[in-house]
Amino acid sequence: MFSFRYFDYTKLKSQLANIITLFNLSLGIIAILLVLQGHAHMSLMFIFFAALFDRFDGMVARHYHAESAFGKELDSLSDLVSFGVAPAILIYDTALTDTMWIGLSAVIFYILAGAVRLARYNVEEFDGSYYGMPITAAGVLLTLSYFVVPYLIAPYFVIYMCLLAWLMVSRIRIAKV
């Protein structure tokens, strides 16, 4: 018979970091859907919560000695959605829809720079410092710019997105906090 008394917690512990990462990805997807449904202000909360979960997935993996190549790739895909696509769509929808190709180009450039930054991070050895701004930081900064949308004109957001994109792919050394 099936017994509820026996449960293999080892498997749960080994996959806990991936579960947290998938939750981060889910929050990013929800943020995108909220923007598309006209609830941009609500998507902020989901992007910020995604950042919180992104902070903990690696810590949990290291704590339970469950770091894996799969987890690293899953984390990068999750980060691209939650801190690349979601913030870019948020700012495009709220500040850049009237800019035609310029705003769209800035959004694409930002997302592609995030993808390149994550791919580079996945193939390089980590020496205790990041090279280029982490996409999580760029995504949170871009999301925070939502609060100044009523006060700035669209070209500022285009420049800001391009600056963040450049910082992500730059070789500027940033110590891990």
C-alpha positions as CSV (number, residue, x, y, z in Angstrom):
1,M,0.0,0.0,0.0
2,F,1.0,3.6,-0.5
3,S,2.3,5.2,2.7
4,F,2.4,8.9,3.4
5,R,4.9,8.3,6.2
6,Y,7.8,7.8,3.9
7,F,9.0,10.7,1.8
8,D,12.4,11.2,0.3
9,Y,13.4,14.7,1.4
10,T,16.8,14.3,-0.3
11,K,15.2,14.7,-3.7
12,L,13.2,17.7,-2.6
13,K,16.3,19.4,-1.1
14,S,18.2,18.7,-4.3
15,Q,15.5,20.4,-6.4
16,L,14.5,23.2,-4.1
17,A,16.8,25.8,-5.8
18,N,15.2,24.8,-9.2
19,I,11.7,25.2,-7.7
20,I,12.6,28.7,-6.5
21,T,14.1,29.5,-10.0
22,L,10.8,28.3,-11.6
23,F,8.9,30.5,-9.2
24,N,11.1,33.4,-10.3
25,L,10.3,32.6,-13.9
26,S,6.6,32.4,-13.2
27,L,6.6,35.8,-11.5
28,G,8.3,37.2,-14.6
29,I,5.7,35.7,-16.9
30,I,2.9,37.1,-14.7
31,A,4.6,40.5,-14.9
32,I,4.6,40.4,-18.7
33,L,0.9,39.3,-18.8
34,L,-0.1,42.1,-16.4
35,V,1.6,44.7,-18.7
36,L,-0.2,43.2,-21.7
37,Q,-3.5,43.4,-19.9
38,G,-3.0,47.1,-19.0
39,H,-1.9,46.6,-15.4
40,A,1.6,47.9,-15.6
41,H,1.6,49.2,-12.0
42,M,0.9,45.7,-10.7
43,S,3.7,44.1,-12.8
44,L,6.2,46.1,-10.7
45,M,5.5,44.0,-7.7
46,F,6.0,40.8,-9.6
47,I,9.4,41.9,-11.0
48,F,10.6,42.9,-7.6
49,F,9.4,39.6,-6.0
50,A,11.2,37.8,-8.9
51,A,14.4,39.6,-7.9
52,L,13.9,38.5,-4.3
53,F,13.5,34.9,-5.4
54,D,16.5,35.2,-7.8
55,R,18.6,36.2,-4.8
56,F,17.8,33.0,-2.9
57,D,17.9,30.3,-5.5
58,G,21.7,30.3,-5.7
59,M,22.0,30.5,-1.9
60,V,19.7,27.5,-1.5
61,A,21.6,25.5,-4.1
62,R,25.0,26.2,-2.4
63,H,23.5,25.4,1.0
64,Y,22.2,22.0,0.0
65,H,25.2,21.3,-2.3
66,A,22.8,21.1,-5.2
67,E,24.5,23.3,-7.7
68,S,24.3,21.9,-11.3
69,A,24.8,22.9,-14.9
70,F,21.0,22.5,-15.4
71,G,20.2,24.8,-12.5
72,K,22.7,27.4,-13.9
73,E,21.0,27.3,-17.3
74,L,17.5,27.4,-15.9
75,D,18.4,30.4,-13.7
76,S,19.7,32.2,-16.8
77,L,16.6,31.5,-18.8
78,S,14.5,32.7,-15.8
79,D,16.6,35.9,-15.5
80,L,16.2,36.7,-19.1
81,V,12.4,36.6,-18.8
82,S,12.1,38.3,-15.4
83,F,14.8,41.0,-15.8
84,G,15.2,41.2,-19.5
85,V,11.8,40.8,-21.2
86,A,9.4,41.9,-18.4
87,P,11.1,45.2,-17.5
88,A,11.6,46.0,-21.2
89,I,8.0,45.4,-22.1
90,L,6.9,47.4,-19.0
91,I,8.9,50.5,-20.1
92,Y,8.0,50.0,-23.8
93,D,4.3,49.9,-22.9
94,T,4.4,52.9,-20.6
95,A,6.9,55.2,-22.1
96,L,7.9,54.1,-25.6
97,T,4.8,53.1,-27.6
98,D,4.8,56.4,-29.5
99,T,8.4,56.2,-30.6
100,M,7.9,53.6,-33.3
101,W,11.2,51.9,-34.4
102,I,13.5,53.8,-32.0
103,G,11.7,52.5,-28.8
104,L,11.4,49.0,-30.3
105,S,15.0,49.0,-31.2
106,A,16.0,50.0,-27.7
107,V,13.9,47.2,-26.2
108,I,15.4,44.6,-28.6
109,F,18.9,45.9,-27.9
110,Y,18.3,45.7,-24.1
111,I,16.9,42.1,-24.2
112,L,19.7,40.9,-26.6
113,A,22.4,42.4,-24.4
114,G,20.8,40.6,-21.4
115,A,21.0,37.3,-23.3
116,V,24.6,37.9,-24.3
117,R,25.5,38.8,-20.7
118,L,23.9,35.7,-19.3
119,A,25.4,33.4,-22.0
120,R,28.9,34.9,-21.3
121,Y,28.4,34.4,-17.5
122,N,27.4,30.7,-18.1
123,V,30.6,29.9,-20.0
124,E,33.1,31.8,-18.0
125,E,34.7,30.8,-14.7
126,F,33.4,32.9,-11.8
127,D,36.3,34.5,-9.9
128,G,34.3,36.3,-7.3
129,S,33.4,39.3,-9.5
130,Y,30.9,39.9,-12.2
131,Y,32.0,41.4,-15.5
132,G,29.3,43.7,-16.7
133,M,26.2,44.6,-14.8
134,P,24.2,41.6,-13.8
135,I,20.8,41.4,-15.6
136,T,19.0,41.3,-12.2
137,A,20.4,44.7,-11.3
138,A,19.7,46.1,-14.8
139,G,16.2,44.8,-14.7
140,V,15.4,46.3,-11.3
141,L,16.9,49.6,-12.3
142,L,14.9,49.6,-15.5
143,T,11.7,48.7,-13.5
144,L,12.4,51.5,-11.1
145,S,12.4,54.0,-14.0
146,Y,8.7,53.3,-14.3
147,F,8.2,55.8,-11.5
148,V,9.6,58.7,-13.6
149,V,7.6,57.9,-16.7
150,P,5.2,60.9,-16.2
151,Y,8.1,63.3,-15.8
152,L,10.5,62.3,-18.6
153,I,10.1,62.2,-22.4
154,A,10.6,59.0,-24.4
155,P,14.2,59.7,-25.6
156,Y,15.5,59.5,-22.0
157,F,14.2,56.0,-21.7
158,V,15.7,55.0,-25.0
159,I,19.1,56.3,-23.8
160,Y,18.7,54.7,-20.4
161,M,17.8,51.3,-21.9
162,C,20.8,51.5,-24.2
163,L,23.1,52.5,-21.3
164,L,21.9,49.6,-19.2
165,A,22.4,47.3,-22.2
166,W,25.9,48.5,-22.7
167,L,26.7,48.1,-19.0
168,M,25.5,44.5,-19.1
169,V,27.8,43.5,-22.0
170,S,30.7,45.7,-20.8
171,R,33.8,44.2,-19.2
172,I,33.5,46.5,-16.1
173,R,34.4,44.5,-13.1
174,I,31.7,44.5,-10.3
175,A,32.3,42.8,-7.0
176,K,29.6,40.3,-5.9
177,V,27.6,41.6,-3.0
